[in-house]
Amino acid sequence: MQQFLFASAQGNDAATLVGDCMEQIAELPAEANLGFLYATDQLADQLQAILTRLQHEIPAVQWVGTVGMGICSNFKEIYDRPALALMIGCFARDSFRILPNFAGDPAALAQELADWHRNQGFSFALLHGDPSNPQTASWLDGLADAETFDFINGGLTSSGSSNPQLAGGLTSGGISGVLFNEQVAISTDHTQGCSPIGPVHQVTRAERNIAFTLDQRPALEVMKQDVGEVLAKDLSRLGGYIFAALPIAESDTGDYLVRQLLGFDPERQLVAVGDMLEKQDRLMFCRRDGNTAQEDMQRMLERFSRRTGERQIRGGIYISCLGRGRYQFGENSEELEMIRQQLGDFPLVGFFANGEIYNGRLYGYTGVLTLFL
């Protein structure tokens, strides 16, 4: 099948941005009907104008996307300046469905997914969520528990201002995106940006997000032992380097969810983490590590190579954590260049997110790659 179309532009004026993109698209197939658009957050207040211009230029195309504090523009990372990247594909008319914004009504979103799953027999969802809504994470947990989908990927908008999304029109405040059925061939995987230190512990006493004891021992005592003597003497050095990790039950790959360490109580030996904890949960500690992040990224890409074989990649969407990219891989788009070196040239768009969604779970410090074949 034909590869998707790609275009990108930089600047503040919506008309000029769209005009530049249209010039890069030599010929738009009549079957083109779905576009993915990611813009840096400097264009958040211009997103409606950009969408309006695109709808005028190519009315047959529906759009999904959001803004990020950095975006993936083919194999280049763009930060700190107004820019957009778009990708347009041709899909069978009945193979996808735009999911409008669901804000404050998770039951309606679950029902929408359940209806699609019942009618289609398969669903892959690409979702964008608003991080300013405190319910977003719990909604995703509810969707994962509902088992009304086959796979959900996506990410949370990252922005220094507003958090707009595109889902047919401009929206914000909730979760939106697009569903695909089995007519659309998709391959997906994710890569971690942290590596575990120490063993997996059992939570033996917890209240909300505070661990009192791990393995029947004071939680802070256990953490200090795992991080080592040097860091244990100065807990202020842990920020941005040491995290909590929650192993995923029944995962055959040792997968885990990374969560922030929010605070400590040295007197009571407590540890607060960025997620709810319950007795019998498992918890370990991990460190942010650029070398192991690159090694795990390479392992993911090698898995893709084995799966795709000689099949042409029509287009891809890469959603990576804000803490990866230039901070873990380097200033010259090295993270995206790894994808190109392993998988070759193909249209690629995406953004650096405030949380990444893979298989219905909200991750941190991960990269999530979705390929259309």
N, C-alpha and C positions, 0 to 999 in steps of 0.2 A: 504494500500500500504506500501511497504518497506520504512523505514526511509533512509534518505540520509547518505552517508558515510562522516566521518569527520576525519581530521588529522591535526596535528600542529607540528611545529619544531622551534628550536631556533639555531642561529649560522650565520656565515658570508659566508660559502661556499655553493654555489648553489647545487652542487652534493650531499653534505651531507644532506642539508635540504630536498631535494626531496627524497633521499634515506630513511631518517627517516620517512617521511610521507608515503612512499610506504610500509614500514614495518608495519605501523599501520593499513593499509587497508588489511585485511586478504584475502578477495576475492572480486574482482571488477566484478559486473554483466556485462554481455555482452551488456545490454541495456544502460549502463552508457554513457551519452553523453554531459552533461553540468556541468561545475565546476565553483564555486565561490571562488576567491582567494583574500585575504586581507593580506598585509604585512606592518610591521612598516616601517617608512620612512628611517631607517638605511639601508634597503635593496633596496632602489630605484634604485641604480646603478646595482643591481644584478637581477632585475626583469626579464630582457630579458633572462639571463642565466637560471633562475628558470623556466621560461616558456618553453624554449627550451628543458630542461630536462624532464619536464612534458609531452610535446608533444611526446618526444621519448618513454617515459615509457607507456603512455596511449594515443595513437594517436587518438582514437575515441572521446575523450572529448574535447569540445571547452571551452574556459575560458573567464570569465569576472571578473573584480575586479579593485582594485587600492591600493594605499598605504595611510597610516594614521599615525599621530603622536602617536596614540594608536590604538590597534585592539581588537576585541572581539574574543576570542578563546574558543568556547563553553561558559561557564559561568565565564570565567576569563578575566580580563582586563590586557593587556600587554602594557607597555610603556617603552621608554628609552632604549630599547635593540633590536637587530635584531631578528625578529620573523615573522612567517607566520602562517595563518590558512586557510585551504581549506575545501570545502564541495562539494561533487559530487552527482548529482542526475540522475535519469532515467526519461526522458520525452518522450512523443510521438514525433516521428520524425518531424511531421509538426506542433507541438504545440508551437515552439519558433523560434526566428530569432535573430541572432546577429546583433546589430546595429554598424557599423563601425564608426570610429571617424569622426565627423562633425566639422570642424574648419573653421570659416570664411564663411560658407555657410548655414545659418539657414534655408533658403528656401528648401535646399535639405533634411535636417532633417525633416522638416514639411511634405514634400512630401512623404518621406519614411514612416512616421507614418500614413499619410493619406492613402497611398496605402495598408498598412497592415490592417488598420481599415476597408477599403472598402472590401477587400478580406476576412477578417476573421470575421467581425462583432463585434469584441471586442478586446481590447488590454490593457494589463498592461505592463508598461515599468519600468525597473530598470535601471537608468541612473547614470553615474559618470561624473562630470564636472570638468574642470580645473579652479581653482580660479584665476590663473594668467592672464587669458584672460578676459579683461574688458567687453566683450560682453556676457559672460556666463549667467548672471542674466537676461539680456534683451531677450536672446534667450528663456529662460524658460518662461518668461512672454508671449512671442509670441506664444509659443506652447500652453500655457493655453488658450490664446484668440482664437487660431485656432480651438479648439474643435475637433481635429482629433484623439483623444485618449479617453480612458475611465479613466485611472488612471496612473500617473507617480510618482514613488518614487525614492529615491536615495540620493546622497550627493556629496559635493565638496571635492576633494582630500585635505588632510592636510599634509604638508611636510615642513621640514626645508631646503629642497634642490629642486629637480625636482619634477614634478607632473605627473608621468606616470600612464596610465590606461591600462587595458587589455580588448580587445574586439575582440576575435579571435587571434589577434596579439598584439604587444606592440604599444601604441600610446600615444599622449599627445596633449594638446593645445585646445581641444574642448570638445564635449559631445559625449559619447559612452555608450553602454550597451547592453541590451537584451530585446526583446519583447516576451510576452506570449499571447496565445489566450485563449478562454474559456475552452479548455480542461484542463487547469492547474487551480486547485482550490487554491485560494489565499484569505487570510484574512489579513487586514492591519489596522493600527491605529497609532496615534501619541500622544505625551504627551508634555506639555509645561514645561519650566524650570523657567518661570517668572510669577509673579502674578500682575494684574492691581492695580493701586492706583489712586483714584480720578475718576471722571466721564469721559465719552467719549466727546471729544470736536470736533467742526467743524473748519476746516481750512478755514479762511475767507480771508487770503492773504498769498501767497507764491510765491517764485521764485526758480525754480529748487528744491534743497533739503533744502531750508531755509524757516522756518515758520516765517512770520512777525506778524500775528495776529491769535489768536484762539478765537472763539466766539466773534469776534470783539474787543478783548482785546490784549494787547501786549503779544506775545507768551511766553517770559521769565517770565513775571509776573504770567501767568497762571501756568507755570511749577513750579515755586517757591511755589505757593499756594498748589499744589498737593503734592509736596515732603515733605512739612512741614518746620517749622521755623528753625530747627537745620541744616538740609542739605542746606536750601536756603541761609544760612549765609556763607557757604563755598562750592561753586560749584565744587571745585577740588575733593571733596569727592564723587561725583556722578559717576565717572568713574568705570565701571565694576559692578556697583550696580543698578543704575537707567538707564532705557532705554525708547525709544519711542516704541509705539505699534500701528499698523495700523489694525483696525478691518476689517475682511473680509466681504464684502457686501453679504447679503442674507445668511450668515451662521446661521443655526438654533442652533448652539452649542456655540455661542459667541467666535468663533475662531479669532485669530489675529496673525499678523506677527511682530516679535520683531526686532527692528533696533537700531543700536548704536546711541548714542548722540555724534555728532562729534565736537560740539563747541557752544559757546554762545557769544553774543555781548551785554554786560551789558548797554552800552550807548544807543543802538538802540533797545534793548529788543528783540533780535532775537535768535532763536534756530535752529541749523543745525542738521539734522538727516541723517542716512545712506540710504536714498531712496528718489526718486523724489516725490514731493508733488504738488497737484493741489488744487485750490479752490473747496470747497465742500467736499474734502476728510475728513475722520474722523481720529482722532488721540487721543491717551491717553498715559499716562505714566505708567510704570510698574517697579517693582523691582525684582532683582534676589534673589530667596528665596529657600534655600535648603529644608525647611520643606514642603512648598507647592509643590515643585517639586516632593518630595516623595509621597505626598498625591495624586497628579495628576497622577503619574506613577501607583499607586495602582488602581486608578479608571480606567485607560486604561486597565490594566491587567484583572480586573474584567469584563470589557466589552468583552475582548477576551474569557474569560472562558465561558461566556453566549453564545457567538457565536459558539465556537468550540464544546462545550458539550463533548461528549465521542469520538469525532473524533480524530484519531491519527495525531499528528503534524509530518510531514515528515522531516521538516527542517525549519530554520528561518534565517533571515538577520536583524540585528539590527544596525542602523546607528544613532549615538548619537553625540551631539555637544561636541567639545573639552572643553567647559566650564562646562560640566556636569561630569559624571564619578567620578574620584577621588576628584574633586573640590567641587561637590555638595552632593555626596552620601557617600564618604569615600574612604580610600586607599585600601580596601580589596574586591574590585569588588562588592560592595553592590548593585550597580545599576543592574548589570546582575543577581545577586543572587535573586533579587526581581522577575525577570522573571521566574527563575527556581522554586522558591517556589510556585508561582501562577499557572504556566502552566506545570510543570514537566520537566523531562529531555528529550531533543531532540537536534540534531545537530544545533549549532548556530554559525554563523560567522558574521563579520561586522567590522566597524571601527569608530573612532571618527573624525568627519568631520569638515570642515571649513564652513559649511552651509548645512542644511538638506533639502531634497526635499520631499514634501508630497502633493499628489494630484496636482502636477504641479506647486506648489508654493515654493519659497525659504524661508525657515525659519531660525531662530537662536535660540539656547538654547532649542532645542527640541530633543526628541528621536522618531525615526520612526521604528516601528517593522512590518516586513512582514513575514507571516507564509505560508508555503506550506502545504496543507492538502491532 
